Amino acid sequence: MGTGGSVSDLRLDGGHHALDFVNTLGGLRVADPNPEDEFLNDYGDLVRWSRLTGVLDEDEAERLARLSTRRPADAARAFSEALDLRALIDRIFRSIADGGSPTQRDLARLRDEVRRALERGRLTRHGNAFEWSWPESADFEAPLWPLAYAAVELLTSGPLQRLRCCARCRWLFLDESRNRSRRWCSMEECGTAVKKERYVARRRARRES
């Protein structure tokens, strides 16, 4: 479970770029997110996270970081758009993880985001296949293009049947366990916390009885 801090300390075990992006906002499922749950606090954090996850290469990340210090207002606008995209991806996949379906409005918004991304991308050959890539750019929105595409790729190609939400926190992930029994973002964090909570509850119940 993410509880804020440096993006370099954030676990990247959602199983997909789009889900790792959603997981940059932590917190419990039953509570509204608060500032302490946030890992992305400014455009610099977005660039650092994008570099750590391979969304941006090192040269592009350094160039955008330098440019953001010279054009802070433009960087701030792009960062606001990044948070909007994250919220959109979150709503879409969280609804699926909870057994529902995304709204047509959100799907249309994601379609529009991907259309913008593909207009700036190019098809490149890798072996016997072609795939989308994005050339290095000085556009502050550059980190968003592959993330929007990643969301549509997961939505259209899956495996959505493995999409899960942690039983305690907001973390979304693909369950890659053999018997599809993963319940927690990690046993070390939420799994252990739930066991402790249950233990305390049992002791309280025994004392009250």
Solvent accessible surface area in square Angstrom, and as a share of the most:
residue,aa,sasa,rsa
1,M,36,0.16
2,G,4,0.04
3,T,83,0.48
4,G,21,0.20
5,G,52,0.50
6,S,54,0.35
7,V,5,0.03
8,S,76,0.49
9,D,111,0.57
10,L,14,0.07
11,R,68,0.25
12,L,79,0.39
13,D,51,0.26
14,G,0,0.00
15,G,51,0.49
16,H,37,0.17
17,H,75,0.33
18,A,0,0.00
19,L,0,0.00
20,D,12,0.06
21,F,0,0.00
22,V,2,0.01
23,N,2,0.01
24,T,0,0.00
25,L,29,0.15
26,G,0,0.00
27,G,5,0.05
28,L,60,0.30
29,R,95,0.35
30,V,141,0.81
31,A,52,0.40
32,D,127,0.66
33,P,62,0.39
34,N,69,0.35
35,P,119,0.75
36,E,133,0.60
37,D,14,0.07
38,E,26,0.12
39,F,9,0.04
40,L,2,0.01
41,N,94,0.48
42,D,68,0.35
43,Y,11,0.04
44,G,21,0.20
45,D,19,0.10
46,L,1,0.00
47,V,5,0.03
48,R,125,0.46
49,W,1,0.00
50,S,0,0.00
51,R,96,0.35
52,L,94,0.47
53,T,17,0.10
54,G,53,0.51
55,V,21,0.12
56,L,5,0.02
57,D,68,0.35
58,E,90,0.41
59,D,88,0.46
60,E,12,0.05
61,A,7,0.05
62,E,83,0.37
63,R,74,0.27
64,L,0,0.00
65,A,40,0.31
66,R,131,0.48
67,L,20,0.10
68,S,18,0.12
69,T,108,0.63
70,R,161,0.59
71,R,104,0.38
72,P,88,0.55
73,A,62,0.48
74,D,39,0.20
75,A,4,0.03
76,A,60,0.46
77,R,144,0.53
78,A,4,0.03
79,F,26,0.11
80,S,60,0.39
81,E,65,0.29
82,A,0,0.00
83,L,53,0.26
84,D,77,0.40
85,L,4,0.02
86,R,17,0.06
87,A,44,0.34
88,L,0,0.00
89,I,0,0.00
90,D,13,0.07
91,R,103,0.38
92,I,0,0.00
93,F,0,0.00
94,R,36,0.13
95,S,31,0.20
96,I,36,0.18
97,A,27,0.21
98,D,85,0.44
99,G,72,0.69
100,G,43,0.41
101,S,89,0.58
102,P,25,0.16
103,T,81,0.47
104,Q,142,0.63
105,R,193,0.71
106,D,12,0.06
107,L,49,0.24
108,A,35,0.27
109,R,92,0.34
110,L,2,0.01
111,R,130,0.48
112,D,53,0.28
113,E,44,0.20
114,V,13,0.07
115,R,128,0.47
116,R,86,0.31
117,A,0,0.00
118,L,53,0.27
119,E,126,0.57
120,R,92,0.33
121,G,18,0.17
122,R,131,0.48
123,L,104,0.52
124,T,35,0.21
125,R,155,0.57
126,H,105,0.47
127,G,63,0.61
128,N,149,0.77
129,A,60,0.46
130,F,120,0.50
131,E,89,0.40
132,W,73,0.26
133,S,31,0.20
134,W,49,0.17
135,P,50,0.31
136,E,90,0.40
137,S,27,0.17
138,A,56,0.43
139,D,56,0.29
140,F,11,0.05
141,E,31,0.14
142,A,4,0.03
143,P,0,0.00
144,L,11,0.05
145,W,15,0.05
146,P,27,0.17
147,L,0,0.00
148,A,2,0.02
149,Y,57,0.22
150,A,10,0.07
151,A,0,0.00
152,V,35,0.20
153,E,78,0.35
154,L,1,0.00
155,L,39,0.19
156,T,102,0.59
157,S,90,0.58
158,G,20,0.20
159,P,45,0.28
160,L,52,0.26
161,Q,106,0.47
162,R,48,0.17
163,L,7,0.04
164,R,69,0.25
165,C,18,0.11
166,C,0,0.00
167,A,49,0.38
168,R,51,0.19
169,C,0,0.00
170,R,35,0.13
171,W,3,0.01
172,L,0,0.00
173,F,0,0.00
174,L,8,0.04
175,D,0,0.00
176,E,113,0.51
177,S,37,0.24
178,R,240,0.88
179,N,113,0.58
180,R,106,0.39
181,S,64,0.42
182,R,67,0.24
183,R,121,0.44
184,W,28,0.10
185,C,2,0.01
186,S,18,0.11
187,M,89,0.40
188,E,137,0.62
189,E,66,0.30
190,C,0,0.00
191,G,0,0.00
192,T,48,0.28
193,A,24,0.18
194,V,17,0.10
195,K,122,0.52
196,K,131,0.55
197,E,90,0.41
198,R,116,0.42
199,Y,108,0.41
200,V,73,0.42
201,A,47,0.36
202,R,126,0.46
203,R,112,0.41
204,R,115,0.42
205,A,57,0.44
206,R,147,0.54
207,R,161,0.59
208,E,135,0.61
209,S,126,0.81
